[in-house]
Amino acid sequence: MNGPMKLLVYSIASIIIISLLTLIIFPMLFPEGNNLAIFENNLKAAETGLGFGFTSELEVKQGDGFGGKTFDSTTKNVIFQCNSSTLCCPQGQECDLAIEWGSKMVKFNKTKDITTTTRCKKEYTIYTCTIYFGERPAQIEIDSLKVPKKVDLEKESPTFEITFSNTGGLDALQTTVEIEIFRRYLEEGRWIEKRIENISTVENFGVLDKGKSKTETIEIKLNENGLFKTRIRASGLEAGFDEKIVQFEVTGANTGCIASHCEEQRLIEENCITRCHCNNCLFGSNCTEKLLQADNVTLQLIPEIDLKNYEQEVLGSNIVDFKVPKDYCQ
């Protein structure tokens, strides 16, 4: 084959390769501008509204495609899910339905309007996001939550009544309600929160059909006085999640917390302070309660001092400062 003929053959081959790249590969790496903007906007919204799906309609053309890595970053990982039996080929397989797909690629075999939903969750510092094609997925939402503000353990246990629903387009599988309990207490002037591992629980409630709701009551076995924070999350398999945070106070637990004594008054930063101590209290609020209930003889205080009248500052679970009149420090 002479030189001009080789050049012609190479030129034709180059044109064919470029055409294939343009028709097949490039659309998957660089989606159509309007659709790309829709995905980017929905991903931003999903990163803010964790657990909830954001739905849009896409107009796609035969031969269009998307690559998952287009949307990945150092803080975000995006995967695809196709969930319609009438639109989606089996994962990783070719067929004559409208959508061929894998976890990191989607290709459209027909020109159609396609429903997409984007939903994210956060694991440590990474957003894990799923873009669904075909049907709106199941979506769990909390409708109402009844939590007591104060619980007296001599009369009742902490009980949470939660109503949640499936507002999505598919049935929700493996629905659960997770309740996490955190102790809240002051330590050196700062609020500290610590998760109580043996109290936190996950309850399983099975399938929740689309458009349906259910109400469940969950009782917590808690035997501590003090202030608590609760994170309640309702979720389902491929159904997102919704969560609420509430606080409540517990009294009436027999914890062995007792008032011990108060030190002699002294000036601290120009304030007259008597520092009081307890034994076996988990929280400064419990210690404060016991000190206010104790008599001055037990606390080794002079009769004229009435702790109920003075400003208090919790320094720890067993230490509370009371600011008394300066006359008592002279």
Secondary structure, DSSP 8 states (H G I E B T S, - for coil): --HHHHHHHHHHHHHHHHHHIIIIIHHHHS--HHHHHHHHHHHHHHHHSTT--EEEEEEE-TT-EEEGGGT-BTTEEEEEEE--TTTB--TT---SSSEEEETTEEEESS-EEEEEEEEEEEETTEEEEEEEESS----EEEEEEE--SEEETTT---EEEEEEEE-SSS-EEEEEEEEEEEEEEEETTEEEEEE-TTT-EEEEEEEE-TT-EEEEEEE------EEEEEEEEEEEETS-EEEEEEEEEEE------EEEEE---EEETTEEEEEEEEES-SSHHHHHHHHHHS-HHHHT--TT--GGGSEEEEEETTEEEEEE-GGGG-
